[in-house]
Amino acid sequence: MRIVTATAVALAALAGGVVPATDTATASPHRPAVDGIWRMDGYGTVVSIRDGRLQEYQTTAVSCIEGDSARRTGLGAYTLPDGTVITVRAQGGRDRASMRADGSVGDRKLSRIAKLPDACTRPAPEGPLAAFDVFWQSFEENYPFFAAKGIDWHAVRDRYRPEVHAGTTRDELFTVFSEMVEPLHDGHVAVQNGDRVFARVRPGTAVPTGELDTKAKKFIVERDLRNARNLQDFAAGRITYADLPGGQGYLRISGFGGYAGEDTSYAAQLAQLDQALDTALGKERPRRLNGLIIDLRINGGGSDALGIHIAERLTDTPYVAYAKRARNDPADPTKHTRPQPVYVNPAQGPRHTGPVAVLTGGSTFSAGETFTQALMDRPGRTVRIGQLTQGVFSDALVRELPNGMAAFLTNEEFLTRSGRTFDGTGIPPHLTEPVFTDEEFAQKKDSAFDRAVSVLRWRGYGGAKD
């Protein structure tokens, strides 16, 4: 099971049998209560847990394909080959459970079923037409935004399925699938064929590549931070902090992950993040900062939970960051799981609870956006400056195809207190300024940064309302 947390898929070349219910009647150290077959609420997934192994089955009305597996590494803990830890816990009896991957902010609810679906116990159909049908059906049952994007997915099937036949090659099918999803302009929708990955972002925006990140960082250091003090990099260069001459702090975050080199575990990421925040928000600094600029303009996303962790350093009052829900009715895109509130609780470590200016743009992706959303109801003074964010919030749902290709799609919504989602449109700024345009680079201007400094220096600033 590849658990892909909220991140920009466009950035990456991403690259059992029936278990009777009676097998799980009694828990023991050798046979945990969560052993059995489970159907996930939403996500089109069935999970088998047996003999220390967790196996995912990706299901649609026309298919059941075996996904990734994890091995038990602790009580209720299962570890995927990439090191991601999945925790499964019984809830309210033997027939309900929850599953959470580290780095995620929400649980996935499980209901026990007697056996695997029949389609999971027989060989899956093969060939290009089978791959097409699974691809189309996966979006049909899980993608929630066709109406919002003005896409008739049934018309797309009618247009492209006649082009597929028994002799269609994988490269030809990759082209067909790419053309089918291109109009979505959804950075969390992708098609994978070996090392090739197709994805498209919102028109007029740029993918936050390493090259763009390096260019922007160099510009910021030379222009915006030339007179700053205590300029430091943390977390493998993904986080930068500096004290500005006017008494503000500057915190640049280019992603919510990749902090610990080859160690991709959530614990390692969190340790590096805490080290950066402990230094940036040291014991004396919160009492003397006039404000904090958080720069997310080039941010490729990553772990939503790391964003919540930072938000906990920016408040002394608990509040709800947002609520998360997933589409869960294959026949009705308006039906969803019960929204799960995600809470921000004040951290024990050093905190900054004064004014905050958040810089965003079209290259603010995914977890960069959920973090931005987590600050919208932050108690205190918070203002967003720059441009609309990208508009991709959901974790990426990975669907294996019968021919070895894979699709990535979204099926979740992150809701504000009023029930609004910013998928597709992105989160708007309170104050609009150009962000890293060719003109700004050429003229050595950074209008968004300068506006943030000006706003935070204005002692009468009382924050902005959404």
MIMAR-627423 format. One line per 4 residues: their letters; for each residue z, y, x of N, C-alpha, C. Coordinates in steps of 0.2 Angstrom, whole numbers. Atoms other than C-alpha are relative to their C-alpha. Example, Ala and Ser with C-alpha at 12.3 -4.5 7.8 and 13.67 -1.06 7.14 Angstrom:
BEGIN
as = 0/-6/4/39/-22/62/0/6/4 ~ -1/-6/-4/36/-5/68/3/5/-4
//
This chain:
BEGIN
mriv = 0/-6/4/0/0/0/0/6/4 ~ 0/-6/-4/-5/16/8/2/6/-4 ~ -3/-6/3/6/30/2/-2/6/3 ~ 3/-6/-4/-3/46/6/4/6/-4
tata = -4/-5/3/9/60/2/-5/6/0 ~ 4/-5/1/3/77/-2/-3/3/6 ~ 3/-3/-6/-9/82/12/-7/1/-1 ~ 7/-2/1/-27/88/14/-4/-6/3
vala = 4/6/-2/-37/72/14/-6/2/4 ~ 6/-2/-4/-52/82/20/1/1/7 ~ -2/-1/-7/-43/84/36/-1/-7/4 ~ -1/7/-4/-42/65/41/-6/-4/-1
alag = 4/6/1/-54/51/44/4/-6/-2 ~ -5/5/2/-43/40/34/-3/-7/1 ~ 3/7/-1/-48/29/42/4/-5/-5 ~ -4/4/2/1/-68/-21/1/-5/-6
gvvp = -1/4/6/3/-79/-36/5/2/-5 ~ -4/-2/6/13/-78/-52/7/-2/2 ~ -7/2/-1/32/-77/-50/4/0/-7 ~ -3/0/7/41/-83/-66/6/5/0
atdt = -6/-5/0/55/-71/-72/6/-3/1 ~ -6/3/-2/68/-84/-70/1/0/7 ~ -1/0/-8/66/-83/-51/5/6/2 ~ -4/-6/-2/75/-66/-52/6/1/-4
atas = -5/-1/5/89/-69/-64/6/2/4 ~ -7/-2/-3/103/-68/-51/-2/2/7 ~ 1/-3/-7/103/-57/-36/5/-3/5 ~ -4/3/-6/110/-63/-19/-3/3/6
phrp = 3/-3/-6/108/-57/-1/-7/-3/2 ~ 6/3/-2/93/-69/0/-5/2/-5 ~ 5/-1/6/85/-65/-17/2/7/-4 ~ -3/-7/4/88/-46/-22/-3/0/-7
avdg = 1/-1/7/88/-41/-40/-7/3/-1 ~ 7/-3/1/71/-32/-37/-5/-5/1 ~ 5/5/0/62/-48/-34/-4/-1/-6 ~ 4/1/6/48/-51/-46/-6/4/-1
iwrm = 7/-4/1/32/-43/-54/2/6/-4 ~ -2/-6/3/33/-25/-59/-7/4/-1 ~ 5/-5/1/21/-13/-67/2/7/1 ~ -2/-7/-1/21/5/-62/-2/5/-5
dgyg = 2/-5/5/22/19/-74/-5/5/3 ~ 5/-4/-3/6/28/-70/-3/-3/6 ~ 2/3/-7/-4/25/-54/-4/-6/0 ~ 4/6/0/-13/10/-60/2/-5/5
tvvs = -2/5/-5/-3/-2/-50/5/-5/-2 ~ -4/5/1/6/-18/-51/3/-2/7 ~ -3/2/-7/19/-23/-37/3/-7/-1 ~ -4/6/-1/25/-40/-32/4/0/5
irdg = -5/0/-5/41/-42/-23/3/-7/0 ~ -2/7/-1/44/-60/-16/1/-2/7 ~ -1/3/-6/51/-68/-1/0/5/6 ~ 0/-5/-5/54/-52/9/-6/4/0
rlqe = 6/-4/0/37/-45/5/-2/4/-6 ~ 2/-4/6/31/-31/-6/-8/0/0 ~ 7/0/0/13/-33/-11/-3/5/-6 ~ 3/-5/5/3/-19/-21/-7/-3/-2
yqtt = 6/1/3/-11/-23/-33/-2/6/-4 ~ 2/-6/3/-22/-9/-38/-5/-2/-6 ~ 3/3/6/-28/-12/-56/-3/6/-4 ~ 3/-3/5/-40/-5/-69/-2/-4/-5
avsc = 3/4/6/-48/-11/-85/-5/-5/2 ~ 5/5/-2/-61/-20/-75/1/-3/7 ~ -2/3/-6/-52/-25/-59/7/0/2 ~ -7/0/-3/-37/-30/-49/-2/-2/8
iegd = 1/1/-7/-38/-28/-30/6/1/4 ~ -6/0/-4/-25/-32/-18/0/5/5 ~ -1/-6/-5/-19/-17/-8/4/-2/6 ~ -4/1/-6/-7/-15/6/6/-4/-1
sarr = -6/4/1/9/-25/9/5/3/5 ~ -6/-2/-4/26/-21/16/5/-5/1 ~ -5/6/-2/40/-32/24/7/3/-1 ~ -7/-3/1/58/-30/19/3/1/7
tglg = -4/-2/-6/68/-21/33/7/2/-1 ~ -7/-2/2/84/-18/24/1/-1/-7 ~ -2/1/7/93/-19/8/-4/5/-5 ~ 4/-4/5/80/-13/-5/-6/4/4
aytl = 5/-4/-4/69/-6/10/-6/-4/2 ~ 6/3/-2/51/-11/14/-4/4/4 ~ 4/-4/-5/41/-5/28/-7/-2/1 ~ 8/0/0/22/-2/28/-2/-1/7
pdgt = 2/1/-7/12/-6/44/0/7/3 ~ 0/-7/-3/11/13/47/7/3/1 ~ -7/-2/-1/30/14/47/3/4/-6 ~ -3/-3/6/32/22/30/5/-5/-3
vitv = -5/5/3/48/15/22/0/2/-8 ~ 0/-1/8/48/12/3/6/-3/-2 ~ -6/2/3/64/10/-6/0/-2/-7 ~ 1/2/7/65/0/-22/8/-2/-2
raqg = -7/0/3/81/1/-33/0/-2/-7 ~ -1/2/7/86/-8/-49/3/6/-4 ~ -3/-5/4/90/4/-63/1/-2/-7 ~ -2/1/7/99/1/-79/-1/-7/-2
grdr = 1/7/2/98/-18/-79/-6/-3/4 ~ 4/4/-4/86/-31/-72/-7/1/-1 ~ 7/-1/1/70/-25/-80/-3/7/1 ~ 2/-7/-2/69/-7/-74/2/1/8
asmr = -2/-2/-7/68/-1/-56/-4/6/2 ~ 3/-6/-2/62/14/-46/-2/-1/7 ~ 3/1/-7/51/15/-30/-1/7/3 ~ 1/-7/-3/51/30/-18/-2/-1/8
adgs = 2/0/-7/42/32/-1/3/6/3 ~ -3/-5/-4/50/42/12/-5/6/1 ~ 4/-6/0/43/60/13/-3/2/-7 ~ 2/-2/7/40/60/-6/6/3/-3
vgdr = -6/-3/3/50/70/-18/1/-3/-7 ~ -1/3/6/48/59/-33/0/-8/0 ~ 0/7/1/51/41/-39/-5/-2/-4 ~ 5/4/5/39/29/-47/4/-5/-4
klsr = -4/4/4/46/20/-61/-3/-7/-1 ~ 2/7/1/44/1/-63/3/-3/-6 ~ -2/5/6/45/-11/-78/-2/-7/2 ~ 2/7/-2/46/-29/-75/-4/-3/-5
iakl = 5/4/4/32/-40/-82/1/-8/2 ~ -1/7/-1/32/-59/-83/-4/-3/6 ~ 5/3/-5/17/-62/-72/-5/5/2 ~ 5/-5/-2/3/-54/-63/-6/0/-5
pdac = 6/0/5/-12/-49/-74/-5/-5/2 ~ 5/6/-2/-25/-63/-75/-5/2/5 ~ 6/-2/-5/-38/-52/-65/3/0/7 ~ -2/0/-7/-26/-52/-50/1/-7/2
trpa = 0/7/-2/-26/-71/-50/-6/-4/1 ~ 7/3/-1/-45/-74/-48/-3/4/5 ~ 4/-4/-5/-57/-68/-35/-3/6/-4 ~ 3/-6/3/-63/-50/-38/-7/0/1
pegp = 7/-1/0/-81/-46/-42/-2/3/7 ~ 2/-3/-6/-91/-42/-27/-7/4/-1 ~ 7/-3/0/-107/-32/-23/0/8/-2 ~ 1/-7/1/-113/-14/-25/2/2/-8
laaf = -1/-1/6/-112/-14/-44/8/0/-2 ~ -7/1/1/-94/-20/-44/4/6/3 ~ -3/-5/-3/-89/-7/-32/-1/7/-4 ~ 1/-6/4/-97/7/-42/4/0/-7
dvfw = -4/0/6/-88/1/-58/7/1/1 ~ -7/-1/-2/-71/0/-49/1/8/2 ~ -1/-7/-2/-74/18/-42/0/4/-6 ~ 0/-4/6/-79/25/-58/6/-1/-5
qsfe = -5/1/4/-66/17/-68/7/2/3 ~ -6/-3/-3/-52/22/-56/1/7/-1 ~ -1/-7/2/-56/40/-59/1/1/-7 ~ 0/0/7/-59/37/-77/8/-1/-3
enyp = -7/2/2/-41/30/-79/6/5/3 ~ -6/-3/-3/-31/41/-67/-1/8/1 ~ 2/-7/-2/-40/58/-63/2/5/-6 ~ -2/-4/6/-32/72/-75/-4/6/-1
ffaa = 3/-7/0/-43/87/-71/-7/0/-2 ~ 7/-1/2/-60/83/-78/-2/6/-5 ~ 1/-5/5/-59/94/-93/1/7/3 ~ -2/-6/-3/-51/108/-83/-6/2/5
kgid = 6/-1/-5/-66/107/-70/-7/0/-4 ~ 6/0/4/-79/105/-84/-5/-5/2 ~ 4/6/-2/-85/88/-78/0/-5/-6 ~ 0/6/5/-91/75/-91/-1/-6/5
whav = 0/6/-4/-87/59/-81/-4/-5/-3 ~ 4/5/3/-96/48/-93/-7/2/1 ~ 7/-2/-2/-112/58/-90/-1/-2/7 ~ 1/1/-7/-109/56/-72/-2/-8/1
rdry = 2/7/0/-109/37/-74/-7/-2/-2 ~ 6/1/3/-124/37/-85/-6/2/5 ~ 5/-2/-5/-133/47/-71/-1/-4/6 ~ 0/3/-7/-129/37/-56/0/-8/0
rpev = 0/7/0/-126/19/-61/-7/-3/0 ~ 7/3/0/-145/15/-64/-2/1/7 ~ 2/0/-7/-147/20/-45/3/-6/4 ~ -3/5/-4/-136/6/-40/-2/-7/-2
hagt = 2/6/1/-142/-12/-38/2/-5/5 ~ -2/5/-4/-139/-28/-29/-2/1/8 ~ 2/-1/-7/-148/-22/-13/2/7/2 ~ -3/-6/-3/-139/-5/-12/4/-1/6
trde = -4/1/-6/-132/-3/5/6/4/0 ~ -6/-4/0/-115/4/9/-1/7/1 ~ 2/-7/-1/-122/20/16/-3/3/-6 ~ 3/-3/6/-132/22/1/5/1/-6
lftv = -5/0/5/-117/19/-10/5/6/2 ~ -4/-5/-2/-107/31/0/-3/7/-2 ~ 3/-7/3/-120/45/-4/0/1/-7 ~ 0/-1/7/-120/41/-22/7/2/-2
fsem = -6/-2/2/-101/42/-23/2/7/2 ~ -1/-7/-2/-101/58/-13/-3/5/-5 ~ 3/-5/5/-113/66/-25/4/0/-7 ~ -4/0/7/-102/60/-40/6/5/0
vepl = -7/-4/0/-86/69/-34/-1/7/3 ~ 1/-7/-3/-94/84/-25/2/5/-5 ~ -1/-6/5/-93/95/-41/7/1/-1 ~ -7/-1/2/-74/92/-42/3/5/5
hdgh = -3/-5/-5/-71/103/-26/7/-1/0 ~ -7/2/0/-55/94/-25/2/-3/7 ~ -1/2/-7/-48/93/-7/4/-7/1 ~ -3/7/0/-38/77/-12/-4/-5/-3
vavq = 5/5/2/-53/68/-18/-4/-1/6 ~ 4/1/-6/-62/59/-4/-3/-7/-1 ~ 4/6/-1/-74/44/-1/0/-2/7 ~ -1/3/-7/-71/33/14/-5/-6/1
ngdr = 4/5/-2/-84/22/22/1/-1/8 ~ -2/0/-7/-77/16/39/2/6/3 ~ -2/-6/-3/-76/31/50/-2/6/-4 ~ 3/-6/3/-85/42/38/4/2/-6
vfar = -3/-2/6/-76/52/25/-3/7/-3 ~ 3/-6/3/-83/64/12/5/3/-4 ~ -4/-4/4/-73/78/4/-2/7/-1 ~ 3/-7/1/-76/95/-3/6/4/-2
vrpg = -5/-5/2/-64/110/-4/-2/5/-5 ~ 2/-6/4/-64/125/-16/-5/4/3 ~ 5/-5/-3/-79/136/-13/3/6/2 ~ -2/-6/-3/-76/150/-2/6/0/4
tavp = -5/1/-4/-62/142/7/-1/-4/6 ~ 1/4/-6/-60/133/24/5/-5/1 ~ -5/5/-1/-52/117/28/4/2/6 ~ -4/-2/-6/-37/120/40/0/-5/6
tgel = 1/4/-6/-44/111/55/5/2/6 ~ -4/-2/-6/-35/110/72/-4/6/3 ~ 4/-6/-3/-49/122/78/2/7/-3 ~ -2/-6/3/-45/135/65/7/2/1
dtka = -7/-1/-2/-27/133/68/1/3/6 ~ -1/-3/-7/-28/136/86/-3/7/1 ~ 2/-7/0/-39/151/84/4/5/-4 ~ -4/-5/4/-28/159/71/7/1/4
kkfi = -6/0/-3/-12/155/81/-1/5/7 ~ 2/-4/-6/-20/163/97/0/8/-2 ~ 1/-7/2/-25/179/87/7/3/-2 ~ -7/-2/2/-7/180/79/4/2/6
verd = -4/-1/-6/2/178/96/-2/7/4 ~ 2/-5/-3/-9/191/104/0/7/-3 ~ 0/-6/4/-10/204/90/7/1/-3 ~ -6/-2/5/5/202/78/7/-1/4
lrna = -6/1/-4/18/195/91/0/3/7 ~ 0/-3/-7/14/205/106/6/3/2 ~ -6/-3/-1/30/214/105/6/-3/-2 ~ -6/4/3/41/200/98/4/-2/5
rnlq = -5/3/-5/56/193/106/1/-8/-2 ~ -2/6/2/62/175/107/-6/-5/-3 ~ 6/4/2/44/168/104/1/-8/2 ~ -1/7/-1/46/149/103/-5/-5/-4
dfaa = 3/5/4/36/134/98/4/-6/-1 ~ -4/6/2/44/118/90/-5/-5/-3 ~ 4/5/4/38/102/83/-7/-1/2 ~ 6/1/-3/24/98/94/-5/6/-1
grit = 4/-6/1/18/116/92/-2/1/-8 ~ 1/0/7/17/114/73/4/6/-4 ~ -5/-5/3/31/127/70/1/5/6 ~ -1/-5/-5/32/144/79/5/5/-3
yadl = -5/-6/3/47/157/77/0/5/5 ~ -1/-5/-4/49/174/84/4/6/-4 ~ -4/-6/3/60/190/81/-5/6/1 ~ 4/-6/0/50/205/76/3/6/2
pggq = -4/-6/-2/54/222/83/3/4/-6 ~ -4/-4/5/59/229/66/6/-4/-3 ~ -6/3/3/72/216/63/-1/-6/-5 ~ 2/6/5/62/203/53/-1/-6/5
gylr = 2/6/-3/60/185/58/-7/-2/-2 ~ 6/2/1/43/177/59/0/-8/1 ~ 0/7/0/41/158/55/-7/-2/-2 ~ 6/3/1/24/150/56/0/-7/0
isgf = 0/8/1/21/132/49/-7/-2/-1 ~ 7/2/0/4/124/52/0/-7/-4 ~ 0/6/4/9/108/43/7/-3/-1 ~ -6/3/1/23/97/36/0/-7/2
ggya = 0/6/-3/22/83/48/-4/0/7 ~ 3/0/-7/15/78/65/5/3/5 ~ -5/-4/-4/31/85/72/3/-4/6 ~ -3/4/-5/36/70/83/-5/-5/4
gedt = 4/4/-3/21/64/92/-2/-7/-3 ~ 2/7/3/17/45/90/5/-2/-5 ~ -5/2/4/33/43/80/-1/3/-7 ~ 2/-3/6/27/46/62/5/-1/-6
syaa = -5/1/5/43/41/53/3/6/-3 ~ -2/-6/3/50/53/41/7/3/4 ~ -6/-2/-3/67/53/50/-2/4/7 ~ 2/-4/-6/58/59/66/-2/7/-1
qlaq = 3/-7/2/49/73/57/6/4/-2 ~ -5/-3/3/65/78/49/5/3/6 ~ -4/-2/-6/75/79/66/-3/5/4 ~ 3/-6/-4/62/90/74/0/6/-4
ldqa = 0/-6/4/61/101/59/7/3/0 ~ -7/-3/0/80/103/59/2/4/7 ~ -1/-3/-7/80/107/78/-3/7/-1 ~ 4/-6/1/67/121/74/4/5/-4
ldta = -4/-4/5/77/128/59/7/2/3 ~ -7/-1/-3/94/127/68/-1/6/5 ~ 1/-5/-5/86/138/82/-2/7/-3 ~ 3/-6/3/76/150/71/5/4/-4
lgke = -5/-3/4/91/153/59/7/-1/3 ~ -7/1/-4/105/152/72/5/4/-3 ~ -7/-3/3/123/157/68/0/7/-1 ~ 0/-7/1/120/175/71/-6/3/-3
rprr = 6/-3/2/103/178/66/-1/1/-8 ~ 1/-1/7/104/176/47/4/7/-2 ~ -4/-6/2/117/191/46/-4/6/2 ~ 3/-7/-2/105/203/55/-7/0/-1
lngl = 7/0/2/88/198/49/-1/5/-6 ~ 2/-4/5/80/211/38/-4/-3/-5 ~ 4/4/4/69/198/31/-4/-5/4 ~ 3/5/-3/59/183/35/-7/-1/-3
iidl = 7/1/2/40/181/35/-2/-8/2 ~ 2/7/0/34/163/32/-7/0/0 ~ 7/0/0/16/161/37/-3/-7/-1 ~ 3/7/2/7/146/28/-8/1/0
ring = 7/-1/2/-11/153/29/-4/-5/3 ~ 4/6/-3/-17/139/40/5/-6/0 ~ -5/5/0/-7/124/34/-3/-6/-4 ~ 3/6/3/-14/106/31/4/-4/-4
ggsd = -4/4/4/0/100/21/4/-6/4 ~ -4/5/-3/10/84/24/5/-3/-5 ~ -5/3/4/27/79/17/3/5/-5 ~ -3/-5/5/33/88/1/8/1/2
algi = -7/0/-1/51/83/6/2/4/5 ~ -1/-5/-6/50/93/22/0/7/-3 ~ 0/-7/3/45/108/12/7/2/-4 ~ -6/-1/4/60/106/0/6/1/5
hiae = -5/-1/-5/71/104/16/0/7/3 ~ 0/-7/-2/65/121/22/3/5/-5 ~ -2/-4/5/68/128/5/8/0/-1 ~ -7/1/0/86/122/6/4/5/5
rltd = -2/-4/-5/88/133/21/-1/8/-2 ~ 2/-7/2/83/149/11/4/2/-6 ~ -4/-2/6/96/149/-3/7/-2/1 ~ -7/2/0/114/148/-6/2/-2/-8
tpyv = -1/1/7/112/144/-25/-5/-6/-2 ~ 4/6/2/105/127/-32/-5/2/-5 ~ 5/-1/5/89/128/-42/-5/-5/0 ~ 5/5/1/74/118/-48/-6/3/3
ayak = 6/-2/-4/59/119/-36/-6/0/-5 ~ 6/2/5/46/111/-49/2/-6/-3 ~ 0/7/3/44/96/-59/-7/-4/1 ~ 6/4/-2/32/82/-55/-1/-5/-5
rarn = 1/5/5/23/71/-67/-7/-3/2 ~ 6/4/-2/8/58/-66/-3/-2/-7 ~ 4/3/6/-6/53/-78/2/-7/-1 ~ -2/7/1/-1/37/-86/-3/-4/-6
dpad = 3/4/5/-12/32/-100/-8/0/2 ~ 7/0/-2/-29/26/-95/-5/2/-5 ~ 5/-2/5/-37/31/-111/1/7/-2 ~ -2/-7/2/-29/48/-113/2/4/6
ptkh = -2/-4/-6/-29/61/-99/5/5/-2 ~ -5/-5/1/-17/72/-108/7/-3/0 ~ -6/3/0/-3/59/-107/3/-1/7 ~ -3/1/-7/9/58/-92/7/-3/0
trpq = -7/2/0/25/51/-86/5/6/-1 ~ -5/-6/2/41/61/-90/1/4/7 ~ -1/-4/-6/42/76/-78/7/-1/4 ~ -6/1/-4/54/73/-64/2/7/4
pvyv = -2/-6/-4/63/89/-58/2/-1/7 ~ -1/0/-7/64/92/-40/5/6/2 ~ -5/-5/-1/80/101/-34/0/2/7 ~ -2/-3/-7/84/113/-20/7/1/0
npaq = -7/-1/0/102/112/-15/1/3/7 ~ -1/-4/-6/109/124/-1/1/-5/6 ~ -1/4/-6/108/116/16/7/1/3 ~ -7/-1/-4/124/113/27/-1/5/6
gprh = 1/-4/-6/115/121/42/-1/7/-1 ~ 1/-7/0/111/139/46/-5/2/-5 ~ 5/-2/6/102/148/31/-2/7/1 ~ 2/-7/1/93/164/28/-1/1/-8
tgpv = 0/-1/7/96/170/10/-3/7/-2 ~ 2/-6/2/89/187/11/-8/0/-2 ~ 7/-1/2/71/194/8/-5/-5/4 ~ 5/4/-3/56/182/11/-7/2/-2
avlt = 7/-1/2/38/186/12/-4/-6/2 ~ 4/6/-1/26/171/11/-7/2/0 ~ 7/-1/-1/9/172/18/-4/-6/-2 ~ 4/6/2/-4/161/10/-8/2/0
ggst = 7/-1/0/-23/159/9/-4/-7/-3 ~ 4/5/2/-37/147/4/1/-6/5 ~ -2/6/-4/-32/136/19/7/-2/0 ~ -6/3/1/-15/133/13/-1/-5/-5
fsag = 2/7/3/-16/115/7/6/-3/-2 ~ -4/5/1/-6/103/-2/8/1/1 ~ -7/-1/-1/12/102/4/2/7/2 ~ -1/-7/-1/10/120/10/0/3/-7
etft = 0/-3/6/7/124/-8/6/-2/-4 ~ -6/2/3/21/113/-15/6/4/2 ~ -5/-4/-3/32/122/-3/0/8/-3 ~ 1/-7/3/25/139/-9/3/0/-7
qalm = -3/1/7/29/133/-27/7/0/0 ~ -7/1/0/46/128/-22/4/7/1 ~ -3/-6/-2/50/146/-17/-1/5/-6 ~ 2/-5/6/43/154/-34/7/2/-4
drpg = -6/-1/4/60/152/-43/6/1/5 ~ -5/-1/-5/70/155/-27/5/6/-2 ~ -5/-6/2/86/166/-31/-1/5/6 ~ 1/-5/-5/84/182/-21/-7/3/0
rtvr = 6/-4/0/69/192/-16/-6/-4/4 ~ 5/3/-3/53/183/-12/-7/3/-3 ~ 6/-3/2/35/190/-12/-5/-4/4 ~ 6/3/-3/18/181/-9/-5/5/2
igql = 5/-5/-2/5/190/1/-6/-4/3 ~ 6/3/-3/-13/186/5/-5/-2/-5 ~ 5/3/4/-25/175/-5/3/-6/-4 ~ -1/6/4/-25/161/-18/1/-6/5
tqgv = -1/6/-4/-19/144/-10/-6/-5/-3 ~ 6/5/2/-32/129/-11/0/-3/-7 ~ 0/3/7/-26/121/-27/0/-7/0 ~ -1/7/0/-22/103/-22/7/-2/1
fsda = -8/1/-1/-4/97/-25/1/-7/0 ~ -2/7/1/-4/79/-30/0/-4/7 ~ 1/6/-5/-1/64/-18/-7/-3/-1 ~ 7/3/1/-18/56/-15/1/-8/-2
lvre = -1/7/2/-19/39/-24/-6/-3/3 ~ 5/3/-4/-29/27/-13/-2/-6/-4 ~ 3/5/4/-41/15/-22/-4/-4/5 ~ 4/5/-4/-48/0/-12/-6/-2/-4
lpng = 6/3/3/-66/-5/-17/-2/-7/2 ~ 2/7/-1/-73/-22/-18/-4/-1/7 ~ 4/1/-5/-85/-19/-4/3/3/7 ~ -4/-3/-6/-72/-12/9/0/7/0
maaf = 0/-7/0/-75/6/5/7/2/-3 ~ -7/-3/3/-60/17/-2/-2/7/-3 ~ 0/-6/4/-58/31/-14/7/3/0 ~ -7/-3/1/-44/44/-14/-1/5/-5
ltne = 0/-5/6/-40/54/-30/7/2/-1 ~ -7/-3/2/-26/64/-38/1/-2/-7 ~ -2/2/7/-17/59/-53/7/3/-2 ~ -7/-3/2/-1/70/-53/-1/8/-1
eflt = -1/-7/1/4/88/-58/6/2/2 ~ -6/-3/-1/17/99/-51/1/6/-4 ~ -1/-5/6/24/110/-65/5/5/2 ~ -5/-5/0/32/127/-65/5/-1/-5
rsgr = -5/1/6/47/130/-76/-3/1/-7 ~ 4/-1/6/35/136/-89/-5/-5/-2 ~ 4/6/1/25/120/-88/-7/1/3 ~ 7/-2/-3/10/128/-78/-1/-4/6
tfdg = 2/3/-6/1/119/-65/-6/4/3 ~ 4/-4/-4/-9/128/-51/-6/-5/3 ~ 5/4/-3/-21/113/-47/-7/3/-2 ~ 7/-3/1/-39/119/-45/0/7/2
tgip = 0/-7/-1/-35/137/-45/4/3/6 ~ -5/-2/-6/-21/138/-32/5/5/-3 ~ -5/-5/1/-6/149/-32/-2/7/2 ~ 2/-7/-2/-10/168/-33/6/3/4
phlt = -5/-5/-3/-2/181/-22/3/5/-4 ~ -2/-6/3/8/195/-28/-4/6/2 ~ 3/-5/-3/0/206/-16/-6/-3/4 ~ 6/3/-2/-18/203/-12/-3/3/7
epvf = 2/-2/-6/-24/205/6/-5/-5/3 ~ 5/5/-3/-39/198/16/4/-5/5 ~ -4/5/-5/-34/182/27/-5/-2/4 ~ 4/2/-5/-43/179/43/-7/0/-1
tdee = 7/-1/1/-60/185/38/-3/2/7 ~ 3/-2/-6/-73/188/51/1/7/2 ~ -1/-7/-1/-71/206/49/7/2/3 ~ -7/-1/-3/-52/205/52/0/-2/7
faqk = 0/2/-7/-55/195/67/-3/5/5 ~ 4/-5/-4/-68/207/74/3/6/1 ~ -3/-6/-1/-58/222/71/8/0/2 ~ -6/1/-2/-42/214/77/6/3/-5
kdsa = -4/-2/5/-34/217/60/4/-6/-3 ~ -3/6/3/-21/206/51/4/4/-6 ~ -2/-4/6/-19/215/34/6/-3/-3 ~ -5/3/4/-8/202/26/7/0/4
fdra = -5/-1/-4/4/202/41/3/7/0 ~ -2/-7/0/5/221/42/4/1/-7 ~ -3/-1/6/9/221/23/6/-3/-1 ~ -7/3/1/23/209/24/5/3/4
vsvl = -5/-4/-4/31/219/38/2/6/-4 ~ -1/-6/3/29/234/28/5/-1/-6 ~ -4/2/6/36/226/12/8/-1/2 ~ -6/2/-2/51/219/21/4/6/3
rwrg = -3/-6/-2/55/236/29/2/5/-5 ~ -2/-4/6/56/244/12/7/-2/-3 ~ -6/2/2/74/244/9/1/-1/-8 ~ -1/1/7/72/246/-10/-4/-6/-3
ygga = 4/6/3/61/230/-11/5/-5/-4 ~ -4/5/4/68/219/-25/-3/-6/-1 ~ 3/7/1/57/204/-24/-6/1/-5 ~ 6/0/5/42/200/-36/1/-6/-5
kd = -1/5/6/42/191/-53/-7/-3/-1 ~ 6/4/2/30/177/-58/-1/0/-7
//
